Amino acid sequence: MPQWVLDQTAGRPADPLPWRAWEGGPPPPRRRSPAVRGVLAVVLVLALGLGAAVLAGPRPWPWESSSGSAVAASPAVPVDRPTPGREAAGSPLGTPPPAPVGGTFEFVEHQADGVTPVAYDPCRPVHWVMRPDGAPPGAAGLVEEALARVSAATGLRFVSDGTTDEGYTDDRAVYQPGRYGDRWAPVLVSWATPEEVPGLGGTVAGLGGSQAAAAAGGPWVFVTGAVTIDAGWAGGAAGSPEGRAAVRAVLMHEFGHVLGLDHVDDPAELMAPRNDGQVDFGPGDLAGLAQLGRGACEPDL
């Protein structure tokens, strides 16, 4: 059981660990189109009090990524892609609620105008799968609860495609027809050990990010992503109501990154680089998610 749970049960105060800074990544390459590109993953570092977490900054995942405000990256070799338009509707499947007033939010990536955020296509569902290996008890329910909060904030529709045997990798293929058919690979949720995913070493509790694609002349659109959570930490934390709330908060934070939210220096937000007990989205998180729910519909992908 994590030490923070023992401390909380005994009524002892526990101070959160200091956060680790981002050490940077490769310089951004120039944009090509059409292309598929990787965006940022963010690691979530466990703290010791109130089920809180301390966040370390982003790193490139799984390909090159721009470090500025405008999208300007693509892999050097074109990536296979599915037949365009699968499940594309003529209008968004849902509507995000009015954005709260106040709060702070930032986006991971922007379109070439430097203002419009890159987002998922709201005119088609976002499919996801979970690898059950190493999952804590009730893991699927925790993921569903986290995605229900995200769906309510964005209007996006999330569809579970069940389980998979695919594990998290830094160079995950966005198109896997042998495993998932003629479509973009669904968002992957997995539970892993540091031996399986070295990025989970030390006090890192999770990794997450998305990849975007662009049709010729079209906007960048997120097409898939991945979240992986430290199985050892989650397994211990999920044994108490407070711990389950912490695991759910980790999932919500990582799904926030998957959808396009970046860190903000505001302790009232779940996307803050330091969290001393926040287990739900703050006003800025909700405002940013509402904008991400109004992304471009792109039937050509």
N, C-alpha and C positions, 0 to 999 in steps of 0.2 A: 504494500500500500504506500502511495507517495507520502513523503514526510509532511507536506502541507495538510493532508487529511488528518494525520495524527495530531499535529499542532492545533488544528481547528477544533478537533474533538475534545482535546484537553484544555481548550480555552487559552492557549499560548499564542501570543502575536508572532507573526512571521513576516519578515521583510522580503520583498521580491528581489530577484537577482538583477544585477545591472545588465543592460542590453548590449549586444554586440553590433558593431557597425559594419556596414557593407564595405567590402574591399574592392568593389568595382568589377567591371567586365570588359569585354573586347569592344573596340570602337565600332560604331554602326556602319554597316555596308550601305551602298546605294540601293534605292528601290528599283525593283523590276516588276513587271506585271504581264500576264497573270503570275501569281506566286502563292506559296503557302509560307507563313512565317511563324516563328515562336515569339511569345511575349514573356512576361516576367513571372518567375515563381517567387514566392515569399516564404521564408522559414518562420515557424512559430516556436519560440523558446519558452519552456515551462518556467513559471515562477513558483514561489513557495507559499503564497497566502491566498485564501478565499477562492481557490480554483482559478486564479488569475494566470495570465501568460504575458511574457515579455517577448517582443517581436524583433527579429533582426531583419535588416533590409534585403532588397531583392537582388537576385542574380540572374543571368541569362538562362533561359530554359525553354525548350531543349536545344534551340538553334540560336543564331544571332538575334540580337534585339537592339532597338534604338535606345539611347540613353537620354535623348531630348524629348521634346513635347510632340513632335510630329512623327508619324510612321515613315520609316525610311529603311526597311530591311527586307531581305528575302534570302533563301538559301541559294547557293551557287548552282545547284542542280535542281531542275524542276521535279516536283513530287507528284506521283500519280494521284488522281482525284476521282471521285465518283461521278456518275451521271448527274447533271445539274437538276435542281428543282425538286428533289424528293421531299414529299410532305409539305411543300410550300403552299400556303393559303394566300388568298387575295388580300387579306388584311390581318393585322395582329390578332393573335389568339386571346389576348387579355389586355387589360389596361392598367397601368400602374396608378396607385393613388396619388392625390396631390402631394407634392413634395413638402415636407415640413419646413417651417421658417427657421433659419438659424442653423448652427452646426457647421462642421468643416468636412470637406471631402476632396479627394484627388483621384484622377484616373490614371491607370497604368499606361495606356496608349491613346493617342489621338489620330484622327485622320490627317491628311496633308495640310488641312487648314489650321492645324494646331489648336483647335477649339473643340470640335466634335469628337466625342469619345468613340473608340472602337468597342463594339458590343455584339452580342448574339442576335441572330435574326429573330425578331418577335413574331414573324409569320409562320414559324414552324416550331415544333416542340424541341426541347433540349433533352436528348436521351442520356441516361446514365446507367452504368453497371457497377457492381461491387464484387471485388474478390473477397470471399469470406475467410480465407486463410488468416489466422491470427486476430480475427475480429473479436471485440469484447461482447459479452452477452447483450442482446438487444441492439446490436450495431445497426441493423437495417432501420429500426425504429428511430434511432438517433439521427441517422442520415435523412430520413423522411421528415422529421421534425425540423431539422436545419433547413432543408429545401422548402418546406412549407413557409417558413419565415421569409426566405429569399423570394419565393413566388409571390407572396402577398405584397412584398415591397417593389417588385418589378413588373408584375403582370405576366411574366414568362411562365410557360407551362413546362413542367419537368415530368418525364416519363421513365419509369424504371423498366429496364430490360432484363432484370434478374441478375444472376451471378455470372462471373467469368473466371477463367484461369489466368488471365493476363495480369502480370505484375508491373509495378511502376518502374520505368526506366527514363533516363534523362533524354534519350533520343527516340521517344515513342513515335511510331508511325501514325499519322492522322487518318490514313486510309488503309484498312485491313480487310479486304474483301473476303479472304479465307476464313476470318473469324466472325466478322460482323455483316458481311454482305456488301452490296453496292451502295454504300453510304459513308458519310464521315464517321469515324470511330466514335462511339459514345463517350461521354465524360467518364473517366475511370476513378472509382473510389477504392482505395486499398489500405491495408494495415500491414506494416512491415517492421522489420528490425533494422538496427544500424548495420548489421552484417549484410542484409539484402540491399539496403539503400544507405550508402555511407553518409548522405546528407542528413540523416536522422541521428548522427552521432552526437555525443555529449548531451546537452539539454534541449536539443531541437525536437519539438513534438510534431511538426507537420510540414509538408511541402505542398504547394499548389500553384497552378498557372494555367493559361490557355494558349492556343495557337490560332492565328488568324489566316484567312485566305482572301484573295481578291481576284475577281474575274476581270477580264480586260476592260479598262475604263470604269470599273465599279468601285465601290467603297470596300475598305477592309472590314471583314466580318469574322468574329470568332466562330470556329467550327467544331472545336473539341478542346478538352482540357483534362487535367488529372489532379487528384488530391490523394496524398498518402499520409497516414497518421502513425505515430510511433505505437506499435502494438503493445509493448510492455507497459508504457505509461497509461494508455487508454484502458488496458485490461485491469489495472489496479484502480484507476480513478472511477471506473464505471460501477464499482461496488457500493457507492453511496449516492444519495440524491445530489449532493453538492458536486461530487465528482462527475456525475453524468451531465450536470449543467455545464461543467468545465469542458467536457468532451464536445458537447453540442456547440459551445461557444467557439472552440477551436475549428470545428467543421464550418460554422457560419463564417468565421473569419476567412478561412481558406476558400470557401465558395465565393466570398466577396472578391477575393483576388481572381478567381476563375472568371467571374463575370466582368472584371475590369476595374475594381477599386484598388487604389494604392494606399500606402500608409499616410496618416495625418498626425501632426503633433498636437493632439487634442485628447485629453484623458476621458472626455465624455463619449468618445466614439469607440466602437469595437475595433475599428481599423487603426487605432492609435499604436505607435511603436512601443508603448508601455501600458499595460492594463492591470489595474489593481483590484479587479473584481467585476468588470463589465461583462455581462453574460448575454446581452441583447444589443441589437443595433441602436446606435444613437441617432440624433436628428440629422447629422451630416451624412452618416451612413445611408439612412433612408432617402435623403435627398439625392445622393449620388446614384443609388440603386434605381430610383424612379427615373432618372435620366437614362440609365443603361437599359431600362425596359422599353425605351422609345428609340431603339436603334433602327438601322436601315433594314428593310426587307430586301433580300437579294436572291431572287429565284434563279439567277444564273450560276449559283454555286451548288 
